């Protein structure tokens, strides 16, 4: 008995599913094509399901709250659906009554409309050349009469069988009897009901399907979730759960914020129209709130009706202009203040992605697709974020930066467009110190260029573009303050090429900000033939700059040459910018070269120079520009 119990309690081995082979690009494109075709052909079935899912996202928190109050699953769902139905019915009743009131008052606005049309006609008639609109109308009428005369003249040539020419004067006319057929078809009650309700049957059927789907989704939430997990990826529960939670949170947050934004839009519209004296302001406020769920077109449709009504109500032009100003002001405030404050990164979609999604989903599903465009695209972006094969969806549609700042600056320098690179650096400098800017942004830019040079993908023209762009960028960041005559002097020498020289210039920029004379020396001036012309008077330290940590042999020869030229009294610092500080490269460089100190970053180089009493106390002045020799 005990053995059986122990055997049952033993842990069973967990089956580990092997990773599936990567999917090719052609397969992904084929799958996307099939999905798009299916979405288009099966729109009548998929649209109600999508609407039901959207409603389930909205109603699930309310159902969950009722279940926590011990109301039960079925009563909670039925109560929420009943409240939703009552809300829609009440909204329809209010809108219907307002529309009825508006229809009753429309005949009283006919005189104002006629007056405005006559005023427009008189304005166009009083303009130069007796009115361009009137002339165009008269010309069109004359052309129509000419066409009718030409058609009447050609009628005998094309006489229909059984018809003859017009009877001559004085001849008796003989008229053919006209057959009369009496239609005695019986229009029953069912025919009348079919004619009245026929156009509304499709929306009613769609609404019924949405209601049924929503009820069952709310009743079987956990079961649908488990089936979705099993379908998407039960072998990676962590990633699948994270993706589903991410999608649910983003869609729910978007819908909640959309409701808040729409209410803060429709309420001022209704109050403003009431203050202006536009009839039925409650109707237009409600329509503005509801129609704003439709991206782009909703606000336009919501503003068109009250503006046209103000055109009919007012005998002048003041009220229509005030209505237009009201809608423009509220729309600008909502788009530029309310939406950025509430939305933030709620959806994770870029502005262009929202527009493209609206066009695509409208093409596939019509107005319903426009309503569902943003939530459905949010789900696609979440899939792209958590599924490696669909990462391109996040790149194309997401709002995350696809390139780090150092890659952006590197690309702009290669394109010989340092303006954007300077803007990025200035923005980063406003949030960090110059040393953090150099170590965290500008030095990685040069490291990227050095990596491309080592791979052979960066030609000399590209290196020159990066070097010149970095020099111009540092000139823009630096100030023209010149260090005093008693300030220390440091020579920053490039080890091998102009990229090393740019790194030396970056260090010189930081040293100049600390009140130190920093001269940038190209590698050509430190060669065997040219080093003799390099002055040694007043030099307090020499820094050898190298972006290639594996070129210790070349650095060793350069250090020996510099040591022989400057003598033992001048300390020499070796900076291996791309080397990891915890690797063995700094220790090897310290043991194999004549360097007094070895550093791997701008902050480390400044700290090493401080140990030599160079630049220990930064002066309270703005950053100074490095000088070049």
N, C-alpha and C positions, 0 to 999 in steps of 0.2 A: 504493500500500500504506500509506504513512504517512498519506495523507489519510483512507483508510478507518478506520485505527486512531484518528486524531484525532476523526473523526466519531462513532465508537462511544463514545469516552470523553467526549463532550460530555454535560453534565448534561441530563437530560430535565426538562421542566417538570412541576411537581407540581400535580395537579388539586386545587383548593380547593373543598370542598363548601360550598354556601351554607347558612346557618343556617335551620333549619326554623321555620316560623311557630309562635308560642306556642299551646299546647293549651288549649282552654277548660275551665272547671270542669265543665261538663256531660259533656264527653267523658271527663274523668278519672274522674268518678263512674260512668259507664257501664262503663269499663274495669275499675274495681275490682269492680263488681257481677258482671261476667262472670268475673273471676278467682276470686271467692269461690264462685260457682256451679260453676265447673270444678273447684276444689279439693274441693268436696263430692261431686260426681258421680263424679269420677275418682280417688277416694281409694285404691281398691285398686291403682291403677297408680302414683300419685304417692308414696304412703307408702314403698314399697320404694326408690324412687329417692332420696327425701329421707334415708332411713336410710343408704343407700349413700354419699351425699355426706358425711354426718356421719362415717361410718367412714373414708372417704377422707381427711378432714381429720385424723383421729387417726393413721392409719397412714402417711400420706405422709412425715413426718419420718423414720420408721424405714426406710422403703423408700429414701429418699434417702441415708441413712447407709450402708446396705448397698451401694448403687450406687457410693458413693465408695470403698468397699473393693474395687472392681473385681469385684463379684459378678455384674453384669449385671442388666438390667431384669426379664426374665421370672423368673430364679431368685430375685431379691430379692422380687418380688411373691408368688410361690408360697411362699417361706419365711415371709414375714410372715403370709400367710393361714393357712398350716398352724399356725404358732404361735398365732394367734388361735383357730383351731378346737380345738387341744389345750387352750388355756386355758379355753375355754367348756366343753369336755368334762370337764376336771378339776374345774371349779367345779360342774358338774352332778352329777358323781360324789360329791363331798364333800357337797353338799346332799342328794342322794338317800340316802346312807348315814346322815346325821344324821337325816333324816326317818324312815328305817326304824327306827333306834334309838328315836326318839321314839314311833313307833307301837307298838313292842313294850312300852314302859313305860307307855302310857296306861292300861291296866286297873288298874295299881297306884295311880293317882291318883283312882280313882272314889270311894274311901271319903272322901278329903279333900273332894272336891266335894260329896258327899252331906252331910257334916258341916256345911259352910259354908251350904248351902241350908237345913238344918234350923235352924241358928243364926239365920239371917235370918228364917225363918218364926216362930221363937219370939220374936224381938225384936219383929216386927210384931204378933204376937198378944198380947204383954204391954204394949203401949202403950195409951194412953187409948182409951175406947170399944170395948174388946175387939179392937183392931187394925183399922185402916182397910182394910188390904189384904185381911184375911179377910172383913170385911163386904162389900167390893166384889165379892169372888169369890162369896160366898153369894148376893148379890143377882143377879149375872149368871146363876148356876145356876138360881135360882128363875124368872127371866124366861124362860130357855130351856125350862124344863119347862112353863110356861104356854103358850108358843107351840106346843109339841108337842101339848098337850091340845087347843088350839083347832084345830090342823090335823087331828087325829084325829077331832074332832067334825064337821068339815065334809066328811069323806071320802065319806059316802053321797051327798051332793048332787053330787059330782064323780066319780061311779063310772065307772071305765073300762069300755069295752065288753068283754063276756065275763066280767066279774067280778060277783059277787053279794054279798049280805050274809053276814055270818058265820053258820055253821050253828047252829041251835038245839040246845039240849041234848037228847039222846035220839034225834036223827035221824041216820040213817046218812050218813056223809060219803063223797063221791065225788071222788077226786083225779084231775086230768087228768094224763096221762103227760107227762113232761118230755123233750123231744127232746134227744138227745145227739149231738154231731158230733165225730168224731175228726179232729184236724188232723194229717196225715201229711206236712207240708211238709218237704223235705230241707234241712237247714242245713249247707251245705258249708263248706269251708275258706275260700273267698273271701268268703262271707257273714260268717263269724266275723271275718276280718281287717278287713272293711269296718266292722263294728260297733265293733271295738276302735280302729282307727286313723282312723275317719271324723272324729271331732271334732278330731283333731290334724292333719288334712291341710292345712287352711288356714294355720295357723302354720308348718308345715313348708314349704309352697309359698312363703310370704312370705319365710322365712329363706333358701330357695334363691335366690329372685330377688335378695334383698339381697346375697348372696354373689357371684352372677354380676355384678351391676352394680358391686360394689366392685372386683372383679378387673379388669374392663375399664376402670374409671375410673383405677385405679392404673397400668395398662399404657399408657394413652393420655392422660396428664395434660396434656402440652403441646398435643396436638391439641384436646382439649376446651377448654383455656384460649383458644387462638386462635379457635375457633368462637364461644366466648362473647364475646370481644372484638369479633368481626365482627358478632355479633348485637346486642350492646348499643350499641356506638358506635365504629366504626373511624374516624370522622371526627374524634374527639377522644380520641386515644390516651392523652394525659396524664391526663385526668380519669378515663377508664375504668380505666387501670392503677392509679391512686390508689384508686379505689373498690374494685377487686378486692383490692388489697393490704390495704386497711383492713378489709374484710369477713373476709378470711382470717386476719389477725392477731387480730382480735377473737374470732372463733369458736374458733380454736386456743387462744388464751389462756384463754378461758372454759372450754373442755373440760379443759385441763390443770389449771386451778385447781379445777374441779369434782371431778376425780379426787383431788386433794390434800385438799380439804375432806371428801370422802366417806370417805377413808381415816382422816383424823384424827377422824372421827365414829364409824366402825364399830369402830376398834381400841379406844378407851376403852369402848364399849358391850360388846364381847366380853369384855374383861378385867374390867370391873365385874360383869357377870353371872356370870363364873367365880368371882370372889371372893364374890359373894352366894350361890353354890351353886345357881344355876338350871341345870337340865340343858341340854345341848347349847349351850353358849355360843358355840362356833365357828359353828354354824348361824346364830344370831341376829346375830352380828357381821358375817358375810358378807352376810346379807340386809339389814342396816342400811346397809352400804356400797353395795350395788347399788340398793336401793329409794330411796335418797336422790337418785338421778339424776332421779326423778320429783318435780317441784316440788309443795310443799304436802302432797300425799297420801302421798308416799313415807315420810317420817318417822312419820306416824301409823300406817300399815300395819306398818312395821317394829317399832314399839313395842307394838302390840296383841297380837301372838302371845306374846312372852316374858312380858308382864304377865299374860295369861290362863293361861299355863303356871305361873307362880309362884302364881297363885290356886289351881291344882289341886295343886301340889306341897306347899305349906306347910299345916300344920294350923291355923295362926293367920293373922293379918293383917299380920305384920311384913314378910315377904318381898315381898308385892305392893306395899306402900307404899314399901319401899326401891327396888324396880324403877321405880316411877313417879318417885321422886325422882331416880334415876340418869338416866333419859331426859330429864327436865326440865332437870337441871343441864347435861348434855352439850349439849342443844339450845340452851340459852341461851348457853353458852360459844361454841358454833360460830357462832350467828347474830350475836352481838354482838362477838366478838373475832376469830375465825379468818376468817370471810367478809369483814368490812370490811378486814382486814389483807391478805388475799390478793387479793381481787377488785379493790378500788379502783374504777377506772373501766374495768374490763376489758370490760364489755359495752356501756356507754354507754346503758343502759336505766334509766328511773326505776322505783321500786318499784311504783307504780300500773300502769305499762306491763307489768311482768312478770305481775301478777295478771290484767289484762285479756287479755294474750296467752295465758295459760294457759286462761282460760275459752273464748276464741274458738277456739283450735286444738283443744281437747278437744271442743268442739261439732262441729267439722269432721271430725276424724280419730280421736276417741276417745282411749284411753290412749296410743297412739303419738303423737298430736298433743300431748298433755301433755308427753311426753318431748322432743319437738322444738320446743316453744313458744319457748324462749329463743333457740336458734340461729337459727331462722327469723325471729324478730322483730329480732334483731341485723342480719340482712341487710336487712330493710326499713328500719331506721334508717340504715344506710349508704347505701342508695339515696336516702333523703330528704336526706341530707347532701350528696350529689354531683350529684343531678338536681334542677334548680330546680323543675320541675313537681311533684315529689314532696316538696318541702320541708316540707309539712304533716305528713308522717310523722315527721320528726325533732322537730318542734315538739310533737307529741302524745306521742311515745313516748320521746324522748331524755331524757338527764339534764342536758344543758347548760342554763344559765339562759337563758330566752327574752327576758328584759328586763334591760337594764343597771341597775346600782344607782341611777343618777340618775333613770331612768324610774320605777323602783319608788317612790322617795321622792316624786317629783312626783305620781304617781298616789295615793299615800296621803295627801299633803297636800290634794289635790283632794277626796278622800273624807272629809276632816276626821278622819283617824285617824292622828295623828302618832306613835303608839306604835311601830309597825313601822318608820317612817322613822327614829325615834330609835335603834332597835336597829341598823339598818343603819349609821347614822353612827357609833355607838359602836364597832361591830365594825371599821369602817374606821379609826377613830381609834386603835385598839389596834395597828394595823400601820403607821401613818404619823404624820407631824407634823400639828399643826393647820393649817399653811399648805398642806400637800399635801392635806389633807381639804377645805379651802375651794376650792382651785383644781381639784382632780380630781373632786369630787363635788358639793358644795353650790352652787358657782357654775354648773355645768352645769344643775342643777335650775332655777335662776332663768332661765337662758338658754332652756330649753325653754318655760317659762311665757311669756317675752317673745315667743318665736317664735309661740306660739299666739295671743297678744294681737294681734300684727301681722297674723296671718291672719284675725282676727275670730272665732276659735273659743273664746276664753276670755272669758267675761263678767265684769263687775265683781265678782259674788259669788265666782267662781272665783279671781280675783286676790286678793280679801280672804282667802279660805281659804288660799291659798299663803303670803301674807304673814304671817298669824297663825300658821300652822303652822311656818314657818321661825323666827319669833321664839321660839315655844315650844321648838323643837328646840335653838336656841342657848342658851336658858336652861338646858336639861337638860345640855348639854355644858360650860357655863361653871361657874366657881367663884364664891363670894361674896367673894373677896378684893378689897378696894378699893385703888386706887393711892394713893400718898402725896400730900400737899398740894403738894409741889414738883414733881410729875410734869408733863410737858407736857400741853397740852389741844388736842385736835383735834376739829373739827366735821365730821361725815360727813353730807353733804346729799344727799337724793334728788332727781334731776333732774326727773322728770315724774310718776311714779305710785308706788304702794305697792310695786311690784316693785323699782324703783330704790332705794326706801327699805330694802327687805330686803337688797339687795346692800350698801348703806351699813352696815346693822347687822352684816353678816358681817365687813366690814373692821373695824368697831368691836370686834367680838369678838376679832379677832386683835390689835388694838392694846391692848386691855385685858389680854390675856395677857402683853404686854410692859411692863406697868406704866404705861400712858399713859391719861389721862382721855380717853375717846372718847364724844362725845355724838352721837346720831342725830337729825338735823333733817329733818322731813318737808318735801316740796316746797311745801306750802301756807305754811309759815313763812318760806320764802325768796321768796315772791311779792312783787310791787311794793308791795302795800298792807301786807303783814305784816313785811317784812324790817326795818323800822325798829325793831321790838320785839326783834329778835335781838341779844343782847348781844355786845359785842366785847372786853370786858375779859378778859385772860388767855388769849386764843385764840392759839395758836402756829401753826396751819395749818388750812386748810379743804380738804376733799376733796369734789368733785362727782362723784356716782355715777350712771352711765347705762348701761343694758343695751342701748340701741339705738344702734349706732355710726353709723347714717345720720342721726341727729337732731342734726347739728352746728349747724344754725341755732338750735335751741332751746338747746343747750349754750352757744353764743356769747352769747346774750342773758342766760342765767343767770350766766355768768362775768363779764359786764360789770356786772351788778347786784351780784354779790358783791364785785367789785373796788371799786366805788364805795362799798360799805358798810364794808368792812374796811380799805380803804386799801392803799397799795403795800407796807407793811411786812409784811403777813401773806401768806405764800406760799399759792398755790392750786394744788391738784393735780387734774387732770381724769382720771378713770378711765373708760375705754370698755371695759367688761368683755367684751363679745361680739366685739370687733374682733380680727382676727389681728395678732400683733405685727409680722409682716413685710409687712403690707399698707400701702397709702398712707394709710389713715385716720389713724393716729397722727401722721404728718407733717403732714397737712392740718389736724388739730386743733391741733397746736402752732403752725402758722403763722396760722390764722384766728381763734384765740381768745386770751384774755388769760391763759391758764394758764401758770404757771411750769414745770410738768412735766406729762407725759402718761404714763399707764400703762395696760396692757391686762390685767393679772392681779393677784391678791392678792400674790403674791411680788414682782412688779414695783412695786406700790404701796408695799409695805413698804420695798423697796430705795430708792425715790425719797424717801420720808420720812427714811430713814437719811442720805441726802445732805444733808438739811436739819437733821441732828443731832437728829432726833426718833425715839426708839425705836431708837437705834443698838446698845444693849446690852440684850438681854432680861434681865429680872430672874428669879432662880431661884425662882419661885413658880408655883403652878398657874394654869390659865387663869382669867382674871377675866371677869365678866359685864359687857357694855357697859351703860352708863346711857343713858337716853333723856330727851330734853328736849322 
